[in-house]
Amino acid sequence: MYANWGTRVGAYLIDMVALWAILLLSLPFADDNGNPSAISVVIILIGLAVAVYNRWYLTGKTGRSWGKKALGISLVAEATGQPIGVGKAFLRDIVHIVDGLPCYIGYLFPIWDEKRQTLADKILSTVVVKG
């Protein structure tokens, strides 16, 4: 069974909360002009590493980012039902640019699409399923 749009959005928001929480920690270390200090740059790099691990490594290897795991959904290859691999998870995030053209309509496709796919999912033959 394919994951519904609301669950997919919820998983994404959980993933972003983890990233933003780390990035917000860097703010107190900026100088009075808002320029980052060495400490804030390190914190930002840690945040980016966490995002790469969560969005590409975990999703690619297991089909589940932290958000997907929390909401009980997985990203898999449509043909095999297996996780898509790190490279394809990265590529999927890049191809999501297509979902934003025009007016972010591609992100809404899962609302009415039979397989609940975004345009990026259709291009890369991936699906998000319950479980």
URDA-V745303 format. One record per residue. N is the residue number from 1. PHI is phi in degrees with one decimal (NA if undefined). D_CENTER is the distance of its C-alpha to the mean C-alpha in Angstrom with 1 decimal. Layout:
# URDA-V745303
N|PHI|D_CENTER / N|PHI|D_CENTER
This chain:
# URDA-V745303
1|NA|20.2 / 2|-79.1|17.1 / 3|-74.4|14.7 / 4|-78.9|15.6 / 5|-59.8|13.8 / 6|-61.1|14.3 / 7|-67.4|12.8 / 8|-62.9|9.5 / 9|-64.3|9.6 / 10|-59.4|10.8 / 11|-63.3|8.1 / 12|-62.0|5.5 / 13|-63.2|8.7 / 14|-62.5|9.4 / 15|-60.3|6.6 / 16|-73.5|7.9 / 17|-61.2|11.3 / 18|-60.5|11.4 / 19|-65.7|10.7 / 20|-64.0|13.1 / 21|-61.3|15.6 / 22|-67.3|16.1 / 23|-64.3|16.3 / 24|-65.1|18.9 / 25|-64.2|20.9 / 26|-78.5|21.7 / 27|-59.7|23.5 / 28|-64.0|26.7 / 29|-93.3|27.3 / 30|-75.6|27.5 / 31|-78.4|31.1 / 32|-61.9|32.9 / 33|-91.1|31.8 / 34|86.1|28.1 / 35|-77.1|28.1 / 36|-71.9|26.0 / 37|-90.2|28.0 / 38|-61.3|27.6 / 39|-64.4|26.2 / 40|-67.0|23.6 / 41|-64.3|22.5 / 42|-62.7|22.2 / 43|-62.5|20.1 / 44|-61.9|17.8 / 45|-64.7|17.6 / 46|-63.8|17.0 / 47|-59.9|14.0 / 48|-66.0|12.6 / 49|-63.4|13.6 / 50|-62.7|11.8 / 51|-64.0|8.4 / 52|-61.4|9.4 / 53|-59.8|10.7 / 54|-71.6|8.0 / 55|-77.1|4.9 / 56|-108.5|7.9 / 57|-70.0|10.9 / 58|-60.7|10.5 / 59|-62.8|8.3 / 60|-66.4|10.9 / 61|-80.6|13.8 / 62|-114.8|13.5 / 63|85.8|11.1 / 64|-135.7|9.7 / 65|-79.2|7.4 / 66|-59.8|9.6 / 67|-65.5|8.5 / 68|-62.4|9.0 / 69|-62.7|12.1 / 70|-60.9|13.4 / 71|-103.3|13.5 / 72|70.6|14.7 / 73|-128.8|12.6 / 74|-140.8|11.6 / 75|-96.9|10.3 / 76|-138.2|13.6 / 77|-71.1|15.8 / 78|-59.9|17.9 / 79|-73.9|21.1 / 80|-110.0|21.0 / 81|74.7|18.7 / 82|-104.4|17.6 / 83|-53.7|14.3 / 84|-90.2|13.6 / 85|92.0|14.0 / 86|-62.4|12.4 / 87|-60.8|13.6 / 88|-72.3|12.4 / 89|-64.1|8.8 / 90|-63.0|9.3 / 91|-59.6|11.4 / 92|-60.6|9.1 / 93|-63.4|6.9 / 94|-66.7|10.5 / 95|-68.0|11.9 / 96|-59.0|9.8 / 97|-56.2|12.6 / 98|-61.5|14.9 / 99|-62.7|13.3 / 100|-81.9|14.5 / 101|-106.6|18.0 / 102|-83.8|20.1 / 103|55.4|19.2 / 104|62.8|15.6 / 105|-63.1|17.3 / 106|-60.4|15.0 / 107|-70.0|12.4 / 108|-89.5|15.4 / 109|-50.5|16.5 / 110|-60.3|15.3 / 111|-67.6|17.9 / 112|-117.7|20.8 / 113|-70.9|19.8 / 114|-57.9|21.6 / 115|-99.2|18.7 / 116|58.1|16.1 / 117|-96.8|14.3 / 118|-79.1|12.8 / 119|-62.2|14.7 / 120|-60.2|12.2 / 121|-61.9|12.5 / 122|-64.4|16.3 / 123|-63.0|16.5 / 124|-97.5|15.0 / 125|56.4|16.5 / 126|-119.1|13.6 / 127|-137.6|13.6 / 128|-110.4|11.9 / 129|-120.2|14.8 / 130|-74.7|16.3 / 131|104.8|17.2
